[in-house]
Amino acid sequence: MAKKITLITGFVTIVCLGGLGVAAARVRTSSAPKPQQPQPVPLSVEPLKGGVYWVKGGSGANAGFIIGKKEVIVIDAKMTEESSQGMLAEIKKLTPNPLKYIVLTHSDGDHVNGLSGFPQGLTIVAQTDTKKDMEEAFKDPKMSALLPYLPNETFAATRPLNIDGVRVNLLYFGPAHTSGDLVVYLPEQKIAFIGDLAFLGRDPLIHRQKGGTSFGLVQTLQKILDLDADTFVSGHNDPLTKADIRGLLTSIEEKQAKVKALIQQGKSLEEIRSAFGIAEAPAQGARRWPSLVETIYLDLTERK
Ligand SMILES: [Zn+2]
């Protein structure tokens, strides 16, 4: 990686790992942050290769962009207007080319709520189910500023595109983290932007309420491993390697096998949780995302 460009923002990073984070989109720090609040994380832009950059910090998940011959393609939109405008300012320092496209990996607020910080009239690309989830979320009157930014180019299945001379393969492998996860694969650069299809250092998050499933995630990760790529940019980690993805896949499969065996032995969810050493309730005040074990249990026992 080459030089790092840093911009200090005054906004707190909310590690909003899910689609439920939409209402928190406009949370900002005051000039005097409360002691318990995390410190603002600077937005920074780091080059990968071949005109491809990834963006971390600011508010929301990692994002990325590609500088094409005449245009710029952004991948994911951060979580607040301030952060997306910070990203735009960084792009302007690197190229005079105008932004034309935004590709969304999925519908979660920490990936899409910054859309209103972009100019209107861009081509916004997403999988069909992601658009449906966004339409649902944007019904909230607090989200009305985002209504002009619903995807205007959608498709249900994998779509190879050539955007401004850049090969951008939009791959859809079925429901996984949500129902509409896209892998943005750049075969020439051997880079894939994979949204929230991989989490390292914590349980993978799967939004069953948005059609996500652990078995779908396994299938999708297998397809990701088949790609001729060596750099995988996810929403909440530094760029990952194929070995990282393989390790994640194995750990999910092992948990699925163990949960399945325990269900077959007639164990309850409580017993299965305790077999994995998972606390039933979170620490007071903490938001509780379902553990992967719980998600697997529900995938195996509940009919959708
Ligand atoms: Zn997500």
Boltz pocket constraint, residues with backbone or C-beta under 6 A from the ligand:
constraints:
  - pocket:
      binder: B
      contacts: [[A, 16], [A, 17], [A, 18], [A, 19], [A, 106], [A, 108], [A, 177], [A, 196], [A, 235]]
      max_distance: 6.0
